[in-house]
Amino acid sequence: MGAIKAQYFFSYAIMGSLVPLLSVYLRGDKGFSAFDVGLSGALMSVAMVISPALITLLADKSIDTRRILAVAFSVTALVLVAIYFSAAVWLTLFLFLFYGMGFVAMLPLQDGFYFSYAEQCRLQAKTVSAYPLVRVWGTTGFIVPSLILYILIEYMACENSVIVLCAIGFCLLSMANSFVLPKLRRADVPQVNQKSGEVKKSGLPTVAALKVLISPEARFLSLGLVLAFTASTAYYGYISLYYAEVIGIKASQIGLYLSIGVVLEIGFTVMMPRLQRVIRLKGILVAGLFFMSLRMLLLAAYPDIRVVLITQLGHGIEALALYVVPVMFFNRLAGNEFRNSIQGVYTMMVGGCSRVMGGLIAGMVAEKSLTALFYYSGSLGLAALLVIAFLFKGIKRTEDEDESALPRRHPVQR
């Protein structure tokens, strides 16, 4: 499991290099307007509508997941090099489209890889680390670049563009680590017609995954998450700009303020198995959406450094709700033949579409007022909370859940 944990660490460190200062960097170094910042997020997310489902389909069908990861991280590094040297706004925007194609598909592919590996271990009666205890390495990876960049910008007088160089470095580490990931056996299980005894032809994994997303069990979960990710796109796309321009935090310190909540997220993630036993996955989801909405509305109403610190306290449960709970819910509905694809289709249909829409709307609202943007996103988060709390009934846990480290006593393929 060590290589899988390292893969999460390095890949999330790419985001940790870019996200905290990206909007400040684009405004100050690349000449972006507020709308251009939102447009860049939308263009990155356009790729989420295409590449995650396609790449996870390849992983389910034939191509070694490790090789897909290696190629994608290499391409992402090359695109980031081009972004670093690009001078025209239109060219930088165009490059963000390719950045999205290379990188955004990697996160669901990593999740699919973990769940496939965990299922393989359980079928062999081997122990496997719980998903939250693997995913927490991604959280740790997100924090580390903020510390590195603080030193580089504050004490070594580096320009904000150093965030791109830091991301390129972690891309190369992610690519190298992909070569030491464990090999997965093909998990194709023949489906037999109960009446005739004939073996059915397996369908396209992407189609099977899409049916799960819109099934009665999952449709309101999908709807609520579309609203939630539309809201979070506005928040994460502009939070560093809001901190810098409205609250007045120095650029070198923005990543450190954001890291307070991420450090607390480690504790929430480690405690998640216990938390899940007490309030279930749906309870974590509801609590996280509540804190997400509250944070956005408080920042809009009281743009003060003390509110920044207080609102970081709920970041951990919010991160579980947006980035951990959904993949666990959808994995409950996945078969071995589309365990990768369900993560890709979820990223495409829920994450991709909402972020494209959210980025464009956020850009238009931000042109008028950053404060209005946070009121808008907080209200949208409340709508997501109501859908999940009152319409989504939950998804029954499977035989091998709660993604525990204990193997089955009698391994049976499903």
Residue pairs with C-beta under 8 A, 6 or more apart in sequence:
1 128
1 129
1 134
3 177
3 180
3 181
3 182
4 113
4 114
4 117
4 134
4 181
4 182
5 129
5 134
5 137
6 137
6 177
7 69
7 110
7 174
7 177
7 178
7 181
8 110
8 134
8 135
8 137
8 138
8 141
9 137
9 138
9 140
9 141
10 141
10 170
10 173
10 174
10 177
11 73
11 106
11 107
11 110
11 138
11 141
11 170
11 174
12 137
12 138
12 139
12 140
12 141
12 142
13 141
13 142
13 144
13 145
13 170
13 173
14 76
14 103
14 167
14 170
14 171
14 174
15 142
16 141
16 142
16 143
16 144
16 145
16 146
17 145
17 149
17 163
17 164
17 166
17 167
17 170
18 163
18 164
18 167
19 142
19 236
19 240
19 258
20 146
20 149
20 163
20 240
20 254
20 255
20 258
20 259
21 149
21 160
21 163
21 240
21 251
21 254
21 255
22 163
22 240
23 37
23 237
23 238
23 239
23 240
23 241
24 160
24 240
24 241
24 244
24 251
24 254
25 160
25 161
25 163
25 164
26 32
26 36
26 37
26 40
26 92
27 33
27 34
27 37
27 241
28 160
28 251
29 159
29 160
29 161
30 86
30 89
30 92
31 89
32 40
32 89
32 92
33 367
34 238
34 241
34 363
34 366
34 367
34 370
35 363
35 364
35 366
35 367
36 89
36 93
36 363
37 237
37 238
37 241
37 363
37 366
38 237
38 238
38 359
38 360
38 361
38 362
38 363
38 364
38 366
39 93
39 359
39 360
39 363
40 92
40 93
40 96
40 359
41 233
41 237
41 355
41 358
41 359
41 362
41 363
42 355
42 356
42 357
42 358
42 359
42 360
42 363
43 93
43 94
43 96
43 97
43 100
43 359
44 96
44 97
44 99
44 100
44 104
44 355
44 359
45 100
45 104
45 233
45 351
45 352
45 355
45 356
45 358
45 359
46 97
46 100
46 352
46 356
47 97
47 98
47 99
47 100
47 101
47 102
47 104
47 105
47 352
48 100
48 104
48 105
48 347
48 348
48 351
48 352
48 355
48 356
49 348
49 352
49 353
49 356
50 101
50 348
50 352
51 100
51 101
51 102
51 104
51 105
52 104
52 105
52 108
52 109
52 343
52 344
52 345
52 347
52 348
52 351
52 352
53 206
53 209
53 341
53 344
53 345
53 347
53 348
54 105
54 344
55 68
55 72
55 105
55 109
55 344
56 105
56 108
56 109
56 112
56 205
56 206
56 340
56 341
56 343
56 344
56 345
57 204
57 205
57 206
57 340
57 341
57 344
58 68
59 65
59 68
59 109
59 112
59 113
59 340
59 341
60 112
60 205
60 337
60 338
60 339
60 340
60 341
61 205
64 183
64 184
65 109
65 112
65 113
65 116
65 181
65 184
65 340
66 178
66 179
66 181
66 183
67 178
68 109
69 106
69 109
69 110
69 113
69 174
69 175
69 178
69 181
70 175
70 178
70 179
72 102
72 103
72 105
72 106
72 109
73 102
73 103
73 106
73 171
73 172
73 174
73 175
73 178
74 171
74 175
75 98
75 101
75 102
76 99
76 102
76 103
76 106
76 171
77 168
77 171
77 172
77 175
79 95
79 98
79 99
79 102
80 99
80 164
80 167
80 168
80 171
81 168
82 95
83 92
83 95
83 96
83 99
83 164
84 161
84 164
84 165
84 168
86 92
86 95
104 347
104 352
105 344
105 347
106 174
107 347
108 327
108 340
108 343
108 344
108 346
108 347
109 340
109 343
109 344
111 327
111 331
111 343
112 339
112 340
112 341
112 342
112 343
112 344
113 181
113 184
113 340
114 131
114 134
115 131
115 331
115 334
115 339
115 343
116 184
116 187
116 336
116 339
116 340
117 128
117 182
117 184
118 128
118 131
118 403
119 187
119 336
119 339
119 400
120 184
120 185
120 187
121 127
121 128
121 407
122 128
122 400
122 407
122 408
122 411
123 408
123 411
123 413
124 407
124 411
125 407
125 408
125 409
125 411
126 407
127 405
127 406
127 407
128 405
128 407
129 405
130 273
130 402
130 403
130 404
130 405
131 324
131 327
131 328
131 403
132 269
132 270
132 272
132 273
132 320
132 324
132 403
133 269
133 270
133 273
135 269
135 323
135 324
136 266
136 269
136 270
139 262
139 265
139 266
139 269
139 319
140 266
141 170
142 262
143 259
143 262
143 263
143 266
145 163
145 166
145 167
145 170
145 255
146 255
146 256
146 258
146 259
147 256
147 259
148 166
149 162
149 163
149 166
149 252
149 255
150 252
150 253
150 255
150 256
152 158
152 162
152 166
153 159
153 160
153 162
153 251
153 252
154 252
154 253
160 251
187 336
187 337
187 339
188 202
188 336
188 337
189 335
189 336
189 337
189 413
189 414
190 199
190 200
190 202
191 199
191 200
191 202
192 198
192 199
192 200
193 199
193 200
202 337
205 337
205 338
205 340
205 341
206 338
206 341
206 344
206 345
208 335
208 337
208 338
208 341
208 342
209 334
209 338
209 341
209 342
209 344
209 345
209 346
210 345
210 349
212 218
212 330
212 333
212 334
212 342
213 219
213 222
213 330
213 342
213 345
213 346
213 349
213 350
214 222
215 333
217 333
217 393
217 395
218 329
218 330
218 333
218 395
220 387
220 388
220 391
220 392
220 393
221 326
221 329
221 388
221 392
221 395
222 346
222 349
222 350
223 387
223 391
224 289
224 384
224 385
224 387
224 388
224 391
224 392
225 322
225 326
225 350
225 351
225 354
225 384
226 350
226 353
226 354
226 384
227 354
227 380
227 381
227 383
227 384
227 387
228 289
228 292
228 321
228 322
228 354
228 381
228 384
228 388
229 322
229 350
229 351
229 354
229 355
229 358
230 354
230 355
230 357
230 358
230 361
230 380
231 292
231 293
231 296
231 358
231 377
231 378
231 380
231 381
231 384
232 292
232 322
232 358
232 377
232 381
233 354
233 355
233 358
233 359
233 362
234 358
234 361
234 362
234 365
234 366
234 373
234 374
234 376
234 377
234 380
235 292
235 295
235 296
235 374
235 377
237 358
237 359
237 362
238 362
238 366
238 370
238 373
239 258
240 254
240 258
241 366
241 370
242 299
242 303
242 370
242 373
242 374
243 249
243 254
243 257
243 308
244 250
244 251
244 254
245 370
246 303
246 370
246 371
247 303
247 304
247 305
247 308
249 257
249 305
249 308
257 308
257 309
257 312
258 312
260 309
260 312
260 315
261 311
261 312
261 313
261 314
261 315
261 316
261 319
262 315
262 319
264 312
264 313
264 315
264 316
265 315
265 316
265 319
265 320
266 316
267 316
268 275
268 316
268 317
268 319
268 320
269 316
269 319
269 320
269 324
272 284
272 320
272 324
273 402
273 404
275 284
276 284
276 402
277 402
279 287
280 394
281 325
281 328
281 329
281 394
281 395
282 388
282 392
282 394
284 317
284 320
284 321
284 325
285 321
285 325
285 326
285 388
286 321
286 385
286 388
286 389
287 317
287 321
288 317
288 318
288 319
288 320
288 321
288 322
288 325
289 318
289 321
289 381
289 384
289 385
289 388
290 385
291 314
291 315
291 317
291 318
292 314
292 318
292 321
292 322
292 381
293 378
293 379
293 381
293 382
293 384
293 385
294 311
294 314
294 378
295 311
295 314
295 315
295 318
295 378
296 374
296 375
296 377
296 378
296 381
297 374
297 375
297 378
297 379
298 307
298 310
298 311
299 307
299 308
299 311
299 374
300 371
300 372
300 374
300 375
300 378
303 371
326 346
326 350
327 343
327 346
328 401
328 403
329 395
330 342
330 343
330 346
331 339
331 342
331 343
331 403
332 395
332 396
332 397
332 398
332 401
333 342
333 395
334 342
335 414
336 413
336 414
361 376
362 373
362 376
362 377
365 372
365 373
365 376
366 373
399 408
399 414
400 408
